[in-house]
Amino acid sequence: MRIVLLLFVTAILASCSSQGNNSASNQQGGGLSITAEIQNMKPGFTYVIGYYGDQRFKVDSAMVENGRMVLERDNAFPSGLYLLVFPDQQIVQVLLDADQSMTIRGNAGNLTATLSIEGQEDTQIMYATMEEEANFNQQLSDISQKLKGATAGTPEYEALLEERKTATLARQEYLESVFQKYPTSFFTAFKRSGQNPDPTEVITDQGTVDLTLYRKYFWENVDFTDPRLLRTPVIANKLKRQIKDFTIQRADSIISTAKYLMDLAEQNNEYFQFFANWIALEYPPGESSLMDAEAVNVFMVQNYFTEEKAFWSTPEQIQALQQRAYTMAQSLVGQTAQDVVSNGPNGETISLMKDVTSDYVIVYMFNPDCDHCREETPKLVELMKRTPKQRMQVFAIAVDTEDQKWKKFIQDYGIGDFINVFDPTNRSIYAKYYVDITPEIYILDKSRTIIAKNLKVFQIEDAIKNYEQTLIGSLKDI
């Protein structure tokens, strides 16, 4: 059962009126004219799909009749990568910047092989480069196949390794020659930004990749003053790799990476807005598999969704986000847990800190009408039957319910051995223990530090075991 109904989502939508700083067409108000003459193309609509970060959206359409399509606009598209999706679902990519006039020709029977572009230099460069890269990639693929059949350490194997190295360097040299020939083109900015670090700079003496160096050089080719790149997939792809592939999926590691990325993005408002929203939305509390997604959300909101920095949001939206972060900020993993004082079934006052003496405490927040609570509660009862009270007790807090329902639940589900409390106002847990979806489980250690949260019952014993093993390992290091 979801307890918190307020979930504000800040999204970025790229409209056709958005402006790119480096686009001459946008500055001059130039138009767009794309003609396609595709033999044997069936009639129907061609859709123009734009990018913004990792999102795609339809920006325009035009009819294909007798193999011909004409798309004309008084206002140019924002500079970026676009897809032309033809009626037979074949796709042509176009890279648009200042010049947005072109003619596309080909045959629908084999559009890839027959495609030709007239006008729009960036798109021409892109397809010429794609063709050359395809040749290099085929060469590298052939070498890889030969390596699979060769024996490591043999002269043949070593020769193939050298051949692969030569082909890889030739590909890099080819790209550099394109970049030098068109140093100010949008294609160069786009293609260069997507390049991975030079292997010679990130390989150790043992032949392995130095991830620290890889991360250091990963963004070096991205010009953060150029928002055109946000209207291609390259920035979102790099952002996702940095967060998901290069970062341990643990709240403290993600927060460290998030700060690094936000420092980079401060060079341009549009990057700052996109990075802030993307990271915050990647780890939504209650929905992310990360144990302490709240920690990431709190960090992002408190540092970047402020009145001074979140220029894209209204004061009301910022206040709502800050208020929600405040309710989560006191119950993050690693923090000292706060006391809960409320009433037991007989009206007695019970304190979490004073009246629970076990080594570990399971803070179990549930609602009697919650289906998941009805599934998890019997499992928790079984766990406690085989666990000594000295080692672990359950402090069960009924939330968003009524006195009679709570007491009936205690009886029906046999949780009388739990330490049960109920506060009809929920004030006793407000800004102390964040509850997004019930049942919510926190584990406190003997010093009443929060060591785990957002768990299922079957994860409790493993969470405590892992904590104790880590603790033992830390003591050995002293």
Secondary structure, 3 states (H helix, E strand, C coil): CECCCCCCCCCCCCCCCCCCCCCHHHHHCCCEEEEEEEECCCCEEEEEEEEECCEEEEEEEEEEECCEEEEEECCCCCCEEEEEECCCCCEEEEEECCCCEEEEEEEHHHHHHHCEEEECHHHHHHHHHHHHHHHHHHHHHHHHHHHHHCCCCCHHHHHHHHHHHHHHHHHHHHHHHHHHHCCCCHHHHHHHHCCCCCHHHHECCCCCECHHHHHHHCCCCCCCCCHHHHHCCHHHHHHHHHHHHCCCCCHHHHHHHHHHHHHHHCCCHHHHHHHHHHHHHHCCCCCCCCCCHHHHHHHHHHHHCCCCCCCCCCHHHHHHHHHHHHHHCCCCCCCECCCCEEECCCCCEEEHHHHCCCCEEEEEEECCCCHHHHHHHHHHHHHHHCCCCCCEEEEEEECCCCHHHHHHHHHHCCCCCCEEEECCCCCCCCCCCCCCECCEEEEECCCCEEEEECCCHHHHHHHHHHHHHHHHHHHHHC
